[in-house]
Amino acid sequence: MDQLDQHYAYHRLARSWPQYRWWKPLLTGLLGLAFYLALTVLLLVVGVVAALATSADTQRIMEAAEALDLSNPVIFAFTLVSLILMIPALGMATFIIGPKPIGLLSSVAGRIRWRWLVTCVVTAIAVFLASLLVSALLTVVFPEDGPAPSAQQDTSVLWIMLALSLLAVPFQAAAEEYVFRGYLMQAIGGWLRHPAFAILLPIPLFVLGHGYDPLGQADVAVFALFAGWITWRTGGLEAAIAVHAINNMTIFVLGAVGVVDVNNTEGSVGGLVVSVATMAVTAAVIVRLANRRGIGRTRPGAAGPTAARPDPVPAGAGQDAHPGFPGGMHAVAGVPAQVRSWDPTQYGTGRHGTDGHVDAPITAPSAAPLVQHPAEPTPAPLQRPVWQDPFGSPVDRPRAGAAQPAPGRDYTADRHPSGPSHPGGPGYPAGTPYPSGPGYPAATSGASAARPDSGDGQEARDDDGDRSGDEPGR
């Protein structure tokens, strides 16, 4: 299947890395184990030096270490730190060998989804409080199935145990999840496609790491089954880390106050039933929240070593880039294009050539007929604006640059025989002529020219012989 179109579930995330090879998870595990052993030896050296440099009771510490007494603060702290060292050991091995990015161990997003982690922590706290209430009721009904109390701690030891339980236990739980539900699930998922293999096969290793009786180991197996399934279902380790951390913190806090014995290795039927019910309710609530919040379960893949590769295309062959076609090419009409959909390195030479296969040309789809769009109408020509004479006669507006009359000019001094006279009215003295000349409007129809007196007492006449004198023109 082409990895360009493939989405990877959490257990298959190793294959989303383009440089994945089947042997690289094995090499990562071996290198991580070497780093872990080196860090553990370093921790032992630091512990021995610290014990010799202080006035600690070395004999008592050695006896507690042989018995693995988790009620002893020193042994408890050493055990937690030795488990937490699995995180840097696995991280360094993954950074060197792969898969990359290293955040793929956390989730399909390539990182810890912190908001989702907080949601899972709150959910786990609520469910475990209800589980404690049910366990208390069962203890009243079946006293023989109740947890064995531990010896009361003194005040100084109590505060140390509480601090370690609240601050260090979450990292211890995360370390176990990164190894058993992170690395092992993805290593197995890289070899076997079905998620059942990645969920079930790491369970025996996880159970063997807890020295309980058969009922106690069955309880551990129930949790391992829940953690593997919820990791695959939500696409990350956040839910498994949250539930694992709250479960261990509850046990060690109750052990610090003397309610339960943290060194007890015997399980019970009642405890197993409560554990199964608690894991089932927690899984149902977390899955419902994941569906409502749209938590991603898969990661889109990148082009791997078996992805389709295009044949080299000569320059000027008429092909252009197209993101939706393998190799970034698509065929243009009239130009043949050949693209391999197989890896040439997987086949030897044959009778069909050096590659052993004949490439099938990819033809371009037929072009769709052109659609004739209606022509846009031709806009009507703009009309030249006409200046309206204030006396009702439409005339052309004077051209730009023509001489304009000076403002405030006394037109009464521009009497001329050829100039028309203003009609009588408010603001115009009788017989006031229009000025004439360049830049002045032509004479209006119906206005007669005013002529001066001839000086001999006779009235002036126009060319037609009509009297004009002081009478208004016709």
C-alpha positions in Angstrom: 0.0 0.0 0.0 1.3 3.4 -0.9 2.4 5.2 2.3 1.4 8.6 0.8 -2.3 7.8 1.5 -1.8 5.7 4.7 -2.7 6.7 8.2 -0.9 5.0 11.1 -2.4 3.9 14.4 -0.3 4.3 17.5 1.2 0.7 17.4 2.3 1.3 13.7 3.9 4.7 14.3 7.4 3.3 13.8 6.6 2.6 10.1 5.6 6.3 9.6 9.3 7.1 9.8 10.7 7.0 6.2 14.0 5.4 7.3 12.2 2.6 9.1 13.8 -0.9 8.8 12.6 -4.0 10.5 15.8 -4.5 12.5 16.0 -0.9 13.9 13.5 -1.5 16.8 15.8 -4.4 17.9 18.8 -2.2 17.8 17.0 0.6 19.7 16.1 -1.9 22.4 19.6 -3.2 22.8 21.1 0.2 22.9 18.5 1.4 25.4 19.2 -1.6 27.6 22.9 -0.8 27.5 22.2 2.8 28.5 19.9 1.7 31.3 22.5 -0.7 32.8 25.1 2.1 32.7 22.8 4.5 34.4 21.9 1.9 37.0 25.6 1.3 37.8 26.1 5.0 38.1 23.2 5.2 40.5 24.6 2.4 42.7 28.0 4.2 42.9 26.3 7.4 43.9 24.2 5.6 46.5 27.2 3.8 48.0 29.3 7.0 48.2 26.4 8.9 49.8 25.9 6.1 52.4 29.6 6.1 53.3 29.8 9.9 53.4 26.9 10.1 55.9 26.2 8.5 59.2 23.5 6.3 57.7 22.9 2.8 59.1 24.4 0.9 56.2 23.6 -2.5 57.7 20.0 -1.7 58.1 19.8 -0.3 54.6 21.4 -3.5 53.1 18.9 -5.6 55.0 16.0 -3.6 53.7 17.4 -3.8 50.2 17.6 -7.6 50.4 14.0 -7.7 51.5 13.0 -4.9 49.0 11.2 -3.1 51.9 9.3 -0.3 50.1 8.3 1.1 53.5 11.9 2.2 54.0 12.3 5.7 52.4 15.8 4.9 51.1 14.8 1.7 49.4 11.6 3.3 48.2 13.5 6.3 46.7 16.2 4.0 45.1 13.6 1.8 43.5 11.7 4.7 42.1 14.8 6.4 40.7 16.0 3.1 39.2 12.8 2.8 37.3 12.7 6.4 36.2 16.1 5.9 34.6 14.3 3.9 31.8 13.0 7.2 30.4 16.4 8.8 29.5 17.9 5.4 28.5 15.0 4.8 26.0 15.1 8.4 24.9 18.8 8.4 24.0 18.5 5.1 22.2 15.5 6.4 20.2 17.3 9.6 19.4 20.3 7.7 18.0 18.6 4.9 16.2 14.9 5.9 15.7 12.1 6.0 15.0 12.0 9.8 14.7 10.7 12.2 15.8 11.3 10.9 19.3 7.9 12.3 20.3 6.2 9.4 18.4 6.7 7.4 21.6 4.2 9.7 23.3 1.3 10.0 20.9 0.3 10.2 17.2 0.7 14.0 17.6 4.5 13.5 18.1 4.3 15.0 21.7 2.5 14.7 25.0 -1.0 16.2 24.6 -1.0 18.0 27.9 -4.7 19.0 28.0 -5.7 15.5 27.3 -3.4 14.2 30.0 -4.9 16.6 32.6 -8.4 15.4 31.5 -7.3 11.8 32.0 -5.8 12.5 35.4 -9.0 14.2 36.6 -11.1 11.2 35.3 -8.8 8.7 37.0 -9.0 10.5 40.3 -12.8 10.5 40.2 -13.0 6.8 39.3 -10.5 5.7 41.9 -12.2 7.6 44.7 -15.4 5.7 43.8 -13.3 2.5 43.7 -11.9 3.2 47.2 -15.4 3.7 48.5 -16.5 0.4 47.0 -13.4 -1.4 48.4 -14.2 0.0 51.9 -17.7 -1.4 51.7 -16.4 -4.8 50.6 -14.0 -4.8 53.5 -16.9 -4.4 55.9 -18.8 -7.2 54.3 -15.8 -9.5 53.7 -13.1 -8.7 56.3 -10.9 -11.5 55.3 -10.4 -9.9 51.8 -9.5 -6.5 53.1 -5.9 -5.1 52.7 -3.5 -5.9 55.5 -2.5 -2.7 57.4 1.2 -1.7 57.7 3.2 -0.5 60.7 2.6 3.2 61.6 5.4 5.5 60.3 6.9 8.2 62.4 6.2 11.8 61.4 9.5 12.4 59.6 9.3 9.2 57.6 5.7 9.8 56.8 6.4 13.2 55.2 9.2 11.7 53.1 7.0 8.9 51.9 4.2 11.2 51.0 6.6 13.5 49.1 8.0 10.6 47.2 4.6 9.2 46.5 3.3 12.5 45.1 6.4 13.7 43.2 8.3 10.7 42.1 5.7 8.0 41.5 4.2 9.7 38.5 7.5 9.6 36.7 8.0 5.9 37.7 4.5 5.1 36.2 5.4 7.1 33.0 8.7 5.2 32.6 7.0 1.9 32.7 4.4 3.0 30.2 7.0 4.4 27.8 8.8 1.0 27.8 5.9 -1.5 27.8 3.2 0.5 26.0 5.4 2.8 24.1 8.5 1.0 22.8 7.3 -2.6 22.9 3.9 -1.8 21.3 5.5 0.1 18.4 8.3 -2.5 17.9 5.7 -5.3 17.7 3.4 -3.2 15.6 6.1 -2.6 13.1 6.3 -6.3 12.5 2.6 -7.3 12.9 -0.2 -5.2 11.6 -3.1 -6.2 13.9 -3.2 -4.2 17.2 -4.0 -7.4 19.2 -0.4 -8.5 18.9 0.9 -5.2 20.1 -1.5 -5.1 23.0 -1.2 -8.7 24.2 2.4 -9.7 23.7 4.0 -7.2 26.1 1.6 -8.2 29.0 3.7 -11.3 30.2 6.8 -9.1 30.4 5.0 -6.5 32.4 3.5 -9.1 34.7 6.9 -10.8 35.4 8.2 -7.4 36.6 5.8 -7.6 39.6 6.5 -10.3 42.1 2.9 -11.1 43.2 1.0 -14.4 43.6 -1.3 -15.6 40.8 -4.2 -13.5 41.9 -2.0 -10.4 42.2 -0.4 -11.1 38.8 -3.9 -11.5 37.3 -4.7 -8.0 38.7 -1.6 -6.7 37.1 -2.5 -8.4 33.8 -5.9 -6.7 33.9 -4.3 -3.3 34.2 -1.8 -4.1 31.4 -4.6 -5.1 29.1 -6.5 -1.9 29.9 -3.4 0.2 29.4 -2.5 -1.3 26.0 -6.0 -1.1 24.7 -6.6 2.5 25.9 -3.2 3.5 24.4 -4.2 2.2 21.0 -7.8 3.5 21.2 -6.7 7.1 22.1 -3.5 7.2 20.0 -1.2 8.0 22.9 0.2 7.2 26.3 -1.6 10.0 28.2 -4.5 7.9 29.5 -2.3 4.9 30.5 0.2 7.2 32.3 -2.6 9.0 34.1 -4.4 5.8 35.3 -1.1 4.1 36.2 0.2 7.1 38.2 -3.1 7.6 40.1 -3.3 3.9 40.9 0.3 3.7 42.3 0.0 7.1 44.1 -3.1 5.8 45.8 -1.4 2.6 47.0 1.7 4.3 48.3 -0.1 7.2 50.0 -2.3 4.7 51.8 0.8 2.7 52.7 2.5 5.8 54.0 -0.4 6.5 56.5 -0.5 2.8 57.5 -3.8 1.8 55.8 -2.3 -0.8 53.5 0.9 -2.8 53.4 2.9 -1.8 50.4 5.0 -4.9 50.7 2.0 -7.3 50.4 2.3 -9.6 47.4 -0.9 -11.5 47.8 -4.0 -10.7 45.8 -7.6 -11.5 46.5 -10.7 -12.3 44.6 -12.5 -9.2 45.8 -9.6 -7.0 44.8 -9.5 -8.6 41.4 -13.2 -8.0 40.9 -12.9 -4.3 42.0 -9.9 -3.9 39.7 -11.7 -5.3 36.7 -14.7 -3.0 37.3 -12.5 0.0 37.9 -10.6 -0.5 34.6 -13.8 -1.1 32.7 -15.5 2.1 34.0 -12.3 4.1 33.5 -12.0 2.9 29.9 -15.6 3.7 29.1 -15.4 7.2 30.5 -12.1 8.0 28.8 -13.2 6.7 25.4 -16.4 8.8 25.7 -14.4 11.9 26.5 -12.0 11.1 23.6 -14.8 10.9 21.2 -16.4 14.1 22.4 -13.1 16.0 22.2 -12.0 14.6 18.9 -8.7 13.1 20.2 -6.7 11.9 17.2 -6.0 8.1 16.9 -3.9 8.0 13.7 -1.0 9.9 12.1 -0.7 10.5 8.3 2.2 8.8 6.8 5.1 10.2 4.8 6.6 8.8 1.6 8.6 5.7 2.6 11.2 3.7 0.8 8.6 1.7 -1.2 6.6 4.7 -2.4 6.0 5.3 -6.0 8.9 7.0 -7.9 8.4 8.8 -11.2 10.7 8.2 -14.2 13.1 11.0 -15.1 11.4 13.3 -17.6 13.5 15.2 -20.1 13.6 18.9 -20.0 10.9 20.6 -22.1 8.7 17.5 -22.2 5.6 19.6 -21.4 4.9 18.4 -17.8 4.4 20.7 -14.9 4.2 20.2 -11.2 1.0 19.0 -9.6 0.7 18.0 -5.9 -2.0 15.4 -6.4 0.0 13.1 -8.8 2.7 10.6 -7.7 6.1 12.3 -8.1 4.6 15.7 -8.5 3.9 15.3 -12.2 0.7 15.0 -14.4 0.3 14.3 -18.0 -0.5 17.0 -20.5 -2.6 16.4 -23.5 -0.5 15.2 -26.4 2.6 14.5 -24.3 3.0 10.9 -23.0 4.1 10.4 -19.4 5.2 7.2 -17.8 5.3 6.8 -14.0 6.4 3.6 -12.2 4.0 2.4 -9.5 6.6 -0.1 -8.2 10.1 -0.1 -6.8 12.7 -1.0 -9.4 15.1 -2.3 -6.7 12.7 -5.1 -5.9 13.0 -6.8 -9.3 16.0 -8.2 -11.3 16.7 -7.9 -15.0 14.3 -9.7 -17.4 13.5 -10.1 -21.0 11.6 -6.8 -21.0 14.6 -4.8 -20.1 16.8 -3.9 -17.1 13.8 -3.3 -14.9 11.9 -6.5 -15.9 8.6 -4.6 -16.4 7.1 -2.5 -19.0 5.7 0.9 -17.9 2.2 1.6 -18.9 1.6 5.2 -20.2 -0.8 7.4 -18.3 -3.1 9.3 -20.7 -4.5 12.6 -19.9 -8.3 12.9 -19.7 -10.1 14.5 -22.6 -10.5 18.2 -22.4 -14.0 19.5 -21.6 -15.7 21.6 -24.4 -15.3 25.3 -24.0 -18.3 27.2 -22.7 -19.3 30.2 -24.7 -20.1 33.2 -22.5 -22.4 35.9 -23.7 -20.7 39.1 -24.9 -20.9 42.0 -22.5 -23.1 44.9 -23.8 -21.2 47.9 -25.1 -21.6 50.9 -22.8 -23.3 54.0 -24.2 -20.9 56.9 -24.9 -20.8 59.6 -22.3 -22.6 62.8 -23.2 -20.7 66.0 -23.0 -22.1 68.2 -20.3 -24.0 71.3 -21.4 -23.7 74.5 -19.4 -27.1 76.0 -18.6 -27.3 79.7 -19.1 -28.9 81.3 -16.0 -31.4 83.0 -18.3 -32.7 79.8 -19.8 -30.5 79.4 -22.9 -28.4 76.2 -23.1 -25.0 77.0 -24.5 -21.6 75.3 -24.6 -19.5 75.6 -21.5 -16.4 77.8 -22.1 -13.4 75.8 -22.9 -10.7 75.5 -20.3 -8.0 78.1 -20.6 -10.2 80.6 -22.2 -10.2 84.2 -20.9 -12.6 84.6 -18.1 -14.1 87.9 -16.9 -12.4 89.4 -13.9 -14.4 89.2 -10.7 -16.1 92.4 -9.6 -15.7 94.0 -13.0 -18.0 96.9 -13.9 -19.8 95.8 -17.1 -21.6 99.1 -17.5 -18.4 100.6 -18.9 -18.3 98.0 -21.7 -21.1 99.5 -23.8 -20.7 98.5 -27.4 -23.2 98.8 -30.2 -23.0 95.1 -31.0 -23.5 93.9 -27.5 -27.0 92.8 -26.3 -28.5 94.5 -23.4 -29.6 92.8 -20.1 -33.3 92.6 -19.7 -34.7 94.8 -17.0 -35.0 93.3 -13.6 -33.8 93.3 -10.0 -30.1 93.9 -9.9 -29.7 95.0 -13.5 -30.0 98.7 -14.5 -32.1 99.3 -17.5 -30.1 99.0 -20.7 -27.0 97.4 -19.2 -25.4 95.6 -22.1 -23.6 92.2 -22.1 -19.9 92.5 -22.6 -18.7 91.0 -25.9 -15.5 89.5 -27.0 -13.5 86.3 -26.5 -14.8 84.2 -23.6 -18.2 85.9 -23.4 -21.4 84.1 -24.5 -23.1 85.0 -27.7 -26.0 87.3 -27.8 -29.3 85.8 -26.8 -32.2 85.8 -29.2 -34.7 88.6 -28.9 -32.3 91.1 -27.4 -31.6 94.2 -29.4 -28.4 96.3 -29.5 -28.4 99.6 -27.7 -27.1 102.5 -29.7 -26.0 105.8 -28.3 -27.7 109.0 -29.2 -26.5 110.6 -32.5 -26.1 114.0 -30.9 -28.5 115.8 -33.4 -31.6 115.0 -31.3 -32.7 112.1 -33.6 -33.3 108.6 -32.4 -30.8 106.0 -33.5 -32.2 103.2 -35.7 -30.9 99.7 -36.3 -30.1 98.2 -39.6 -33.7 97.1 -40.2 -35.0 100.6 -39.5 -36.7 99.7 -36.2 -36.6 102.1 -33.4 -34.5 101.0 -30.5 -33.9 104.1 -28.3 -34.7 103.4 -24.8 -37.4 100.9 -25.6 -36.8 97.3 -24.8 -35.9 95.1 -27.8 -38.4 92.8 -29.3 
